[in-house]
Amino acid sequence: MGLPRTFVGFSSTDIKSYYLMCAWKENEHIDFNFTDCQLAQEIRSEDEAYIKSKCKGRLAMAGYYCLLIGADTRSKHKYVRWEAEVAIEQRCTIIGISLDGSRRVTDQCPPILRNIGAVFVPYRPKIIAYALEHYKMHPNDDYHFTDDVYRKLGYTV
C-alpha cells in the first residue's frame, strides 16, 4: 500500500508545527511518513478565488485531511474553515491534531469538524502515523484512540 496522500491544514501562526511534521518525514530515526499534498510553495497572491482554486486542486488529490489545531485555529474562517469544508465534501478521512497535546477534541477545534466522525490525536509522530494508517471515518461523533493504543505505541498514559 502506498503512503497516505495527506493535505495538512493549519493557521498561519502554526506553520512551524507543519514544518516540523515535514522534518519528521525526513528523519530516519522517526517512523513517520505521508505523501504531502500541501502546496509546494506559498502562493504570492491576494486573490482569494485563485488561492482557493489552487488549494482545492491539492485537496482533491488527498485521501486524508489533517488539521493542526492550535490556539487560534477555531477563529480562522477564510481558509482553514474553507479547507475543512472541501475536505468533508471530498470525503477525506479527517484527523484533528491538537497542538496542546490533548488526546480528545478541545474547544480550540473549529465547529465544522465536530461530530462528523473525525479522530483527534495529540501532536506526536507515532500517534499521527497510526491514525493515518488505521483510522477510517465513522459516522457522527468525535473519536479518539484508547489508552491501550497509546501504550502499544510507547506513550505514557
Residue frames as qw, qx, qy, qz and C-alpha x, y, z in Angstrom:
[[0.000, 0.888, 0.459, 0.000, 0.00, 0.00, 0.00],
 [0.399, 0.531, -0.028, 0.747, 1.27, 3.49, -0.83],
 [0.217, -0.142, -0.454, 0.852, 1.76, 6.31, 1.59],
 [0.074, 0.748, 0.626, -0.209, -1.37, 8.18, 2.69],
 [0.244, 0.450, 0.254, 0.821, -1.99, 11.21, 0.47],
 [0.343, -0.661, -0.528, 0.408, -2.49, 13.94, 3.04],
 [0.118, 0.693, 0.092, 0.705, -3.34, 17.63, 3.00],
 [0.454, -0.377, -0.524, 0.614, -2.29, 19.35, 6.23],
 [0.054, -0.815, -0.267, -0.511, -4.33, 22.40, 7.16],
 [0.543, -0.375, -0.389, 0.643, -3.13, 24.93, 9.72],
 [0.048, -0.980, -0.154, 0.114, -3.41, 28.51, 10.88],
 [0.514, 0.722, -0.236, 0.397, -0.55, 30.69, 9.68],
 [0.329, -0.765, 0.431, -0.347, 0.53, 31.02, 13.32],
 [0.841, -0.277, 0.457, -0.085, 1.11, 27.24, 13.40],
 [0.715, 0.633, -0.284, -0.088, 3.26, 26.94, 10.28],
 [0.013, 0.629, -0.756, 0.180, 6.31, 25.89, 12.33],
 [0.668, -0.104, 0.672, -0.302, 4.38, 22.83, 13.52],
 [0.841, 0.506, 0.084, -0.172, 3.71, 21.92, 9.89],
 [0.397, 0.745, -0.531, 0.072, 7.40, 22.33, 9.06],
 [0.339, -0.457, 0.782, -0.256, 8.29, 20.06, 11.97],
 [0.851, 0.178, 0.425, -0.253, 5.93, 17.37, 10.63],
 [0.713, 0.670, -0.204, -0.029, 7.82, 17.61, 7.34],
 [0.058, 0.689, -0.692, 0.206, 11.11, 17.25, 9.25],
 [0.702, -0.201, 0.623, -0.279, 9.77, 14.10, 10.96],
 [0.881, 0.440, 0.097, -0.146, 9.32, 12.62, 7.48],
 [0.526, 0.732, -0.404, 0.153, 12.97, 13.27, 6.66],
 [0.297, -0.629, 0.652, -0.301, 14.38, 11.95, 9.95],
 [0.612, 0.185, -0.756, -0.138, 15.48, 8.32, 9.58],
 [0.160, 0.037, -0.844, 0.510, 15.02, 7.78, 13.32],
 [0.431, 0.218, 0.424, -0.766, 11.34, 8.72, 13.30],
 [0.174, 0.224, 0.916, 0.285, 8.88, 6.27, 11.75],
 [0.265, 0.688, 0.395, -0.547, 6.60, 8.84, 10.19],
 [0.158, -0.124, 0.603, 0.772, 5.73, 9.36, 6.56],
 [0.445, 0.644, 0.561, -0.269, 2.96, 10.51, 4.25],
 [0.395, 0.354, 0.449, 0.719, 2.60, 11.93, 0.76],
 [0.073, -0.524, -0.291, 0.797, 2.24, 15.65, 1.35],
 [0.292, 0.613, 0.616, 0.399, -0.48, 17.18, -0.84],
 [0.152, -0.829, -0.182, 0.507, 0.07, 20.66, 0.60],
 [0.468, 0.883, -0.030, 0.037, 1.01, 23.36, -1.88],
 [0.840, 0.123, -0.097, 0.520, 4.67, 23.11, -2.82],
 [0.352, 0.047, -0.145, 0.924, 5.23, 26.81, -2.22],
 [0.053, 0.582, 0.462, -0.667, 3.41, 29.79, -0.82],
 [0.329, 0.660, 0.536, 0.410, 1.06, 31.46, -3.26],
 [0.236, -0.289, -0.083, 0.924, 2.04, 35.07, -3.69],
 [0.122, -0.415, -0.543, -0.720, -1.38, 36.46, -4.43],
 [0.219, 0.077, 0.489, -0.841, -4.15, 38.34, -2.65],
 [0.572, 0.027, -0.423, -0.702, -6.78, 36.85, -4.99],
 [0.553, -0.178, 0.674, -0.456, -8.86, 34.64, -2.69],
 [0.875, 0.327, 0.105, -0.341, -10.57, 32.78, -5.56],
 [0.590, 0.605, -0.534, 0.034, -7.20, 31.96, -7.15],
 [0.103, -0.457, 0.796, -0.382, -5.72, 30.75, -3.84],
 [0.704, -0.006, 0.532, -0.470, -8.77, 28.59, -3.15],
 [0.846, 0.442, -0.153, -0.255, -8.67, 27.07, -6.64],
 [0.392, 0.561, -0.708, 0.174, -5.04, 26.03, -6.10],
 [0.306, -0.283, 0.771, -0.482, -5.81, 24.57, -2.66],
 [0.815, 0.157, 0.255, -0.495, -8.92, 22.77, -3.93],
 [0.742, 0.486, -0.444, -0.124, -6.83, 21.01, -6.58],
 [0.199, 0.431, -0.810, 0.345, -4.40, 19.79, -3.93],
 [0.527, -0.110, 0.597, -0.594, -7.23, 18.73, -1.60],
 [0.852, 0.281, -0.090, -0.432, -8.74, 16.70, -4.45],
 [0.569, 0.449, -0.685, 0.077, -5.53, 14.64, -4.53],
 [0.073, -0.351, 0.765, -0.535, -5.72, 13.82, -0.82],
 [0.591, -0.313, -0.716, -0.200, -7.48, 10.99, 0.94],
 [0.536, -0.510, -0.501, 0.449, -6.68, 12.47, 4.36],
 [0.029, 0.785, 0.003, 0.619, -7.08, 15.92, 5.82],
 [0.608, -0.343, -0.470, 0.540, -5.07, 16.64, 8.96],
 [0.051, -0.870, -0.090, -0.482, -5.85, 19.89, 10.72],
 [0.469, 0.027, -0.504, 0.725, -3.27, 21.22, 13.16],
 [0.343, -0.800, -0.408, -0.276, -5.40, 22.67, 15.94],
 [0.437, 0.066, -0.368, 0.818, -3.72, 25.50, 17.82],
 [0.088, -0.406, -0.502, 0.758, -4.79, 28.43, 19.96],
 [0.276, 0.446, 0.011, -0.851, -6.39, 30.45, 17.13],
 [0.054, 0.035, 0.887, 0.457, -7.50, 27.70, 14.71],
 [0.126, 0.568, 0.784, -0.216, -11.15, 27.94, 15.76],
 [0.129, 0.790, 0.197, -0.565, -11.33, 31.58, 14.65],
 [0.099, -0.379, 0.602, 0.696, -9.72, 31.09, 11.22],
 [0.620, 0.480, 0.510, -0.354, -12.59, 31.18, 8.74],
 [0.393, 0.726, -0.281, -0.489, -11.16, 32.46, 5.47],
 [0.492, 0.466, -0.709, -0.194, -9.02, 29.46, 4.57],
 [0.081, -0.199, 0.931, -0.296, -8.90, 26.95, 7.44],
 [0.563, 0.265, 0.569, -0.538, -12.68, 26.54, 7.65],
 [0.650, 0.552, -0.211, -0.479, -12.97, 26.53, 3.87],
 [0.280, 0.431, -0.855, -0.073, -10.29, 23.79, 3.55],
 [0.274, -0.005, 0.882, -0.384, -12.16, 21.69, 6.11],
 [0.645, 0.421, 0.262, -0.581, -15.42, 22.14, 4.17],
 [0.577, 0.549, -0.502, -0.336, -13.73, 20.99, 0.96],
 [0.073, 0.316, -0.937, 0.131, -12.10, 18.02, 2.72],
 [0.474, 0.169, 0.711, -0.491, -15.51, 16.96, 4.07],
 [0.673, 0.532, -0.025, -0.513, -17.08, 17.34, 0.59],
 [0.459, 0.540, -0.687, -0.163, -14.22, 15.25, -0.87],
 [0.936, -0.273, -0.101, -0.199, -14.90, 12.59, 1.81],
 [0.390, 0.535, -0.634, 0.399, -11.39, 12.73, 3.17],
 [0.713, -0.427, -0.494, 0.254, -10.58, 10.94, 6.40],
 [0.063, -0.852, 0.101, -0.510, -10.31, 13.78, 8.93],
 [0.731, -0.243, -0.423, 0.478, -7.65, 13.82, 11.66],
 [0.166, -0.934, 0.019, -0.315, -7.62, 16.67, 14.15],
 [0.734, 0.075, -0.380, 0.558, -4.15, 17.16, 15.62],
 [0.384, -0.907, -0.165, -0.056, -4.12, 19.04, 18.93],
 [0.465, 0.598, -0.352, 0.549, -1.01, 21.15, 19.31],
 [0.383, -0.647, 0.367, -0.548, -1.72, 21.40, 23.05],
 [0.085, 0.289, -0.937, 0.174, -1.21, 17.63, 23.43],
 [0.649, 0.026, 0.416, -0.637, -4.85, 16.74, 24.01],
 [0.146, -0.045, 0.964, 0.216, -5.96, 13.22, 23.05],
 [0.198, 0.609, 0.764, -0.079, -9.55, 14.32, 22.52],
 [0.163, 0.687, 0.357, 0.612, -11.41, 17.12, 20.80],
 [0.313, -0.354, -0.376, 0.797, -10.96, 20.50, 22.53],
 [0.153, 0.839, 0.371, -0.369, -12.69, 23.89, 22.48],
 [0.103, -0.606, 0.405, 0.677, -10.00, 25.09, 20.06],
 [0.345, 0.160, 0.842, 0.382, -11.40, 22.78, 17.36],
 [0.275, 0.077, -0.264, -0.921, -13.38, 24.57, 14.65],
 [0.626, 0.145, 0.500, -0.580, -17.08, 23.64, 14.93],
 [0.692, 0.442, -0.341, -0.458, -17.09, 22.35, 11.34],
 [0.427, 0.326, -0.842, 0.045, -15.00, 19.33, 12.44],
 [0.340, -0.144, 0.715, -0.594, -17.23, 18.49, 15.40],
 [0.641, 0.190, 0.622, -0.407, -19.47, 15.42, 15.30],
 [0.642, 0.564, -0.289, -0.430, -18.56, 14.39, 11.76],
 [0.999, 0.024, 0.019, 0.039, -16.61, 11.24, 12.59],
 [0.392, 0.739, -0.444, 0.320, -13.13, 12.76, 12.79],
 [0.834, -0.332, -0.301, 0.323, -10.49, 11.35, 15.12],
 [0.065, -0.938, 0.201, -0.275, -8.49, 13.62, 17.42],
 [0.886, -0.097, -0.190, 0.411, -4.89, 12.97, 18.44],
 [0.349, -0.849, 0.110, 0.380, -2.05, 14.93, 20.07],
 [0.465, 0.832, -0.302, -0.022, 0.77, 16.42, 18.01],
 [0.522, -0.510, 0.679, 0.081, 3.12, 13.42, 18.26],
 [0.328, 0.447, -0.672, -0.491, 4.56, 11.48, 15.29],
 [0.026, -0.034, 0.999, 0.000, 3.69, 7.91, 16.34],
 [0.317, 0.458, 0.715, -0.422, 0.00, 8.52, 17.01],
 [0.417, 0.629, -0.121, -0.645, -0.42, 10.67, 13.89],
 [0.214, 0.355, -0.838, -0.355, 1.24, 7.91, 11.82],
 [0.157, 0.165, 0.953, -0.201, -1.04, 5.36, 13.50],
 [0.409, 0.570, 0.401, -0.589, -4.13, 7.44, 12.65],
 [0.372, 0.578, -0.431, -0.585, -3.02, 7.81, 9.03],
 [0.171, 0.230, -0.938, -0.193, -2.56, 4.06, 8.75],
 [0.059, -0.202, -0.961, 0.179, -5.51, 2.75, 10.76],
 [0.230, 0.434, 0.503, -0.711, -8.32, 5.28, 11.09],
 [0.014, 0.346, 0.693, 0.633, -11.31, 5.32, 8.77],
 [0.292, -0.204, 0.079, -0.931, -14.15, 7.79, 9.21],
 [0.053, -0.359, -0.906, 0.219, -17.04, 6.71, 11.43],
 [0.111, -0.675, -0.482, -0.548, -20.48, 8.27, 11.34],
 [0.379, -0.836, -0.148, -0.369, -21.14, 11.25, 13.59],
 [0.739, -0.654, -0.030, 0.159, -19.48, 11.99, 16.96],
 [0.145, 0.842, -0.504, 0.128, -15.85, 12.81, 17.78],
 [0.978, -0.064, -0.183, 0.075, -13.40, 9.92, 18.11],
 [0.098, -0.795, 0.579, -0.155, -10.14, 9.26, 19.93],
 [0.686, 0.205, -0.695, 0.062, -7.90, 6.25, 20.42],
 [0.799, -0.568, -0.177, -0.089, -7.96, 4.23, 23.63],
 [0.361, -0.807, 0.467, -0.032, -5.19, 4.28, 26.21],
 [0.866, -0.083, 0.468, 0.152, -4.22, 0.79, 25.02],
 [0.674, 0.669, 0.124, 0.288, -3.31, 2.17, 21.59],
 [0.015, 0.926, -0.293, 0.236, -1.12, 4.84, 23.18],
 [0.677, -0.539, 0.501, -0.002, 0.59, 2.25, 25.41],
 [0.886, 0.232, 0.350, 0.199, 1.22, -0.01, 22.42],
 [0.511, 0.781, 0.003, 0.358, 2.92, 2.92, 20.68],
 [0.645, 0.034, -0.347, 0.680, 5.13, 3.59, 23.70],
 [0.120, -0.607, 0.030, -0.785, 3.35, 6.62, 25.14],
 [0.128, -0.092, -0.762, 0.629, 2.89, 7.06, 28.88],
 [0.322, -0.557, -0.575, -0.505, -0.78, 7.06, 29.83]]
